[in-house]
Amino acid sequence: MSHGAMMPRLRKLIRISLILVVCAGMQGTILVEALFLIHQDHIAEHHCVNRNNPDVQCDGMCFLVKRIEDAHGSHDHASLSMRAADVDIRAIAFSYTMIPVAASTSNEYGPYHTGPVPDPPPVDIFRPPWMS
């Protein structure tokens, strides 16, 4: 093989290896967060630092922050607490369940209504310009 034929292969290999390195760097945090969400009840009951303090409701977030800190080796507590809050928001979003009408009381809003329907947006807010 000539030098010119090896260069495109080498570039492709470098691109693929850089993509793998970036993906591998993200996997550590994603794996920690996923395992936390799966085992959050057990973690809150057995591993939470605040489990004996009824005034603090962290639900194991202290344990998550500690594990993310261990995974990254970083002590930037502001970004770690934001990361824990992000996981908490995702946990709330994924735990929302909808009840089919057949299993719930009948209502007039549709087959998967679980709460009050918000008011529709006002119609007269948008007024396009007049063209003469």
C-alpha positions in Angstrom: 0.0 0.0 0.0 1.1 3.5 -0.7 1.3 6.3 1.8 -1.7 8.0 0.1 -4.0 5.0 0.4 -3.2 4.6 4.2 -4.1 8.2 5.1 -7.9 7.9 4.6 -8.0 4.7 6.7 -5.9 6.3 9.4 -8.2 9.4 9.5 -11.2 7.1 9.7 -9.6 5.1 12.5 -8.8 8.3 14.4 -12.4 9.6 14.0 -13.8 6.4 15.3 -11.5 6.2 18.2 -12.3 9.8 19.2 -16.0 9.1 19.0 -15.5 6.0 21.2 -13.4 8.0 23.8 -16.2 10.7 24.0 -18.9 8.1 24.4 -16.9 6.2 27.0 -16.5 9.4 29.0 -20.2 9.9 29.1 -21.1 6.3 30.0 -19.7 6.6 33.6 -22.2 9.2 34.7 -25.1 7.8 32.7 -24.5 4.4 34.2 -24.4 5.8 37.8 -27.6 7.8 37.2 -29.4 4.8 35.6 -28.5 2.5 38.5 -29.5 5.2 41.0 -32.9 5.6 39.4 -33.4 1.8 39.3 -32.4 1.3 43.0 -33.5 4.7 44.5 -35.8 3.2 47.1 -33.1 0.8 48.4 -30.5 3.5 48.4 -32.7 6.0 50.2 -33.5 3.3 52.8 -30.1 1.9 53.4 -27.3 4.1 52.1 -28.7 7.7 52.5 -26.7 9.8 55.0 -30.0 11.6 56.0 -32.1 8.5 56.4 -32.4 9.0 60.2 -33.2 12.7 59.9 -36.9 13.1 59.1 -36.5 16.9 58.4 -34.3 16.2 55.3 -36.0 14.5 52.3 -33.1 13.9 49.9 -34.3 10.4 48.9 -30.7 9.2 48.3 -29.5 12.2 46.3 -26.6 12.6 48.8 -25.5 9.1 47.9 -25.8 9.9 44.1 -23.8 13.1 44.5 -21.1 11.2 46.4 -21.0 8.5 43.6 -20.8 11.0 40.8 -18.0 12.8 42.7 -16.1 9.5 43.0 -16.6 8.8 39.3 -15.4 12.2 38.2 -12.9 12.8 41.0 -14.2 16.4 41.1 -15.2 18.4 44.1 -17.3 21.0 42.3 -20.3 20.8 44.5 -22.4 23.3 42.6 -22.3 21.3 39.4 -22.8 18.1 41.2 -25.9 19.3 43.0 -27.2 20.6 39.7 -26.6 17.1 38.2 -28.4 15.5 41.1 -31.3 17.9 40.6 -31.4 17.0 36.9 -31.6 13.3 37.8 -34.4 14.1 40.3 -36.4 15.9 37.6 -35.9 13.0 35.2 -37.0 10.6 37.9 -40.2 12.6 38.4 -40.8 12.7 34.7 -40.3 9.0 34.2 -42.4 8.0 37.2 -45.5 9.8 35.9 -48.1 7.2 35.0 -51.3 7.6 33.1 -54.5 5.7 34.1 -56.7 4.4 31.3 -60.3 5.4 31.5 -61.4 1.8 31.8 -59.4 1.5 35.0 -60.4 4.9 36.4 -63.6 6.9 36.8 -65.1 8.1 33.6 -64.3 11.6 32.4 -65.0 13.6 29.4 -61.4 14.5 28.4 -60.1 11.4 26.8 -58.7 7.9 27.5 -55.6 9.0 29.4 -56.6 12.0 31.4 -55.1 12.1 34.9 -55.8 15.6 36.1 -57.5 18.9 35.3 -57.2 20.1 31.8 -55.4 23.5 31.6 -57.3 26.5 30.2 -56.8 27.0 26.5 -54.4 29.8 25.5 -56.1 33.2 24.8 -57.0 33.6 21.1 -56.6 37.3 20.8 -52.9 37.6 21.8 -51.5 37.2 18.3 -52.6 39.8 15.8 -50.8 39.7 12.4 -50.0 43.0 10.8 -52.5 44.4 8.2 -51.3 44.4 4.7 -52.9 47.2 2.6 
